[in-house]
Amino acid sequence: MGWYLPGLWVRPRRDFRDRAFRNPGNWAEDEFLSFFCECQSVVGNMSNIVSPPEKGTPSRVVVFGAGSLGRALCCSLAAPGSGPLRVTVVGRSAERAGQVAYLAGVRARLSGAPVVFEAERADLGPAPSGADALARLLDRTSPTLVVICASRFSPWERTRRPSAWTDLVASGGFGLALPLQADLAVRVSSAVARARPDARVVNACFPDAVNPVLAALGLPVLCGVGNAGLVHASLQHALGISAPERLKVLAHHVHLHAPSGPEDEALAWLDDAPVPDVSAALSQQRGMDRELLNLVTGHAAARLVTALADGSEWNTSVPGPWGLPGGYPVRVHDGGLTLDLPPGFARERAVAWNRRVGRPDGVDVRDGEVVFVGRAREALRSVSARIAEGFPVADLDRACEELEAVRNLLRAAPAG
């Protein structure tokens, strides 16, 4: 049993480990975390060193976002087997961030997991003061891993506050709102580049398309979490697979729903042999309430965060690795990840496949340009011909302001 801190494998002494699990309630939070790192240290894989932590310090994670996915992620990080971690939950509302930190913190205490949660409020707005505040927060919390679960677009608005705006998104596709989904991810990633350039960034906000925007801007992004991981987990469950390394799944954000034809369905391989009838295996997932599925997506995200933090191995699928479009099978190891495509399936082929099957989302990011396609372009033309023509990624702020103005106007009109 051991954990991976950047550059070092650590193995807590057995007497400390046994004492912790026997009676974790008698330990103060800092002491509880620190004793887990009293260790016998050996030099590990040095390829992922960020900076050697001081002895006795847990891995530090900052989670931006206190909504349903951020909450699900943090509550799963509180499960037995996690840690040692110190997780800072950051939200625009101090109250909501505090609620998530409380729920996850109590779960960690009950689980005996060496994970501590704290809450911070942050100004996530476009003003220079907001950028400075984010940089100061990251400098103060010193994370080695940053997870972005906050954006200016809510997928739940369609059911909670239906309007002409939600009708536009429904008719044009999820990618129509890319500028609103990318805005906060760009701000956070920019702050990471400024204050913690060695930290790894994981983005949960439409990473199939937003991560390519981050990469095109030269901003740090390791990968995303989202529907690709959900599809992998759902297939693992449907096929009764205990060892995730046996399963490889190529899946895009669009595969939350059934595709229009079998040629556009997600691809899966079990022991490198194609899995037949993926649609049937995903039928239960696709019949679930979308918000409830965040309990699975958040748990899959927590498994990824844990593996990245402790250097352990895990196989899953992630969207947007290194800014690639769509989702891919990967092997997580040594605090990083590598593609895990089946033999004979080249990376270039996987990228081309993701671009093709992802067209129903209505957006593509290519050569530094955001391009709206198909029904998204047609829907946008009805409200803003300028946005419909796309834009260079460097003009994201302008596009976001223009789309925000359109949204404000359409929100005042009823749905239908």
C-alpha positions, 0 to 999 in steps of 0.5 A: 500500500502506498501513494505517489507524491510527485517524484516519490512513492511513499509507503506509510509505516504499518503501525501508523496505518493500522492506528489510523484505520482503527481509530481515525476520529481521535486525530486532528485534521492536519495530524491525520493527514501528516501521519499518513505521509510519515513514510519510507521513501524510495525514488520513484518514476521521476518523469512527472516531478512537479516539485518535491513536497515537504515531508508530511504534506498531502497532495493538494487539489483545487476544484472550481465549481460547487454544482452537482458535478463538483459535489459528486466529485468531492463526495467520491474523493471522500471514499475509503482508499482516497488520499492523503489529499487536501481539497479546496472547493472554490465557488462563486458562492461561499455558502455553496462551496462551504456546503460541498466542503462540509458534505465531503468532509463529513463523508471523509471522516466517516470513511476514515479517509485522510482527505481534508476539504476546505472552501473558498470564494473566488471572483470568476468574472472577466475583470482584471481583479478577478484574474489577480484573485485567481492567481493569488488563490492558486499561489496560496493553495499551491495545488498540483492538480486543478479541476474545473467544474464551473462554467457560464452555461448550465445544462439544467436550464432547459428544465428549470428555466425554459425559454427561447434561449433553451429552445435555441440550444435544443435546436442548434446543439450543445456546441452552440454555447461553446463560448459560454462553456469555455470562458471560465475554463480559459480564465482558470487555466490562464491563472494556472499558467501564471501562478502554478505552471507545473500544476495539471489541469483537468477540465469538466466543462464540455472538454471535447471542444473546450480543451482544444480551445485551451490547447490552441491558446497555449494554455495548460490542459491535461485532459477532461472528465465527462461523457467519455468516462461515463460511457466507459463506466457504463459499458464496464458495468453492462459487460460485467467487467471487473478489470477496467484495463480489459476495456477500451472505449472511444466515445464523444460527448454526443454518445450520452444519447443514441446516435442517428445511425449505428455507424456513429455509435461509440466504439469499444473493445474487450481484450482488443476484440470489438464489442458487439451491439454497444447501443444495447449495452448503453441503453440503461445509461441513456434511459437515466435522468441526466442529472443523476448520471453526474453521480457516476461521472463524478465518481469516475472523475474522482477515480481519475483525480486519485490516480493522478494524485497518487501515481497509481495505474487506472484505465478509463476514457477521458475527453480532450486529452492534451487538447484533442477533440472528443474522447479516447481510451487512456492508461493513467500512470505515474501522475500522467496518462497515455493513449491506450488505443487498440492495436492498429487503431492510429491516433490520427484515425481516432481524432478523425473519427471524433471529429466526424461523430461529434458533428451533431454537437455543432462545433469544431475547433481546428487550426486555432478557429472555432467553427460552427457546423450544421444545425448549430450554424443555422440556429445561430444565423437566426440570432447572430450572423456574426457568431454563426461564422465562427471566430479565432480562439483569440477572440473568445472574449468578444464571442462570449460577450455577444452570445451572452447578449443574445442569451439575455435577450432570448431568456426574456421570451417564453419557450415554445 
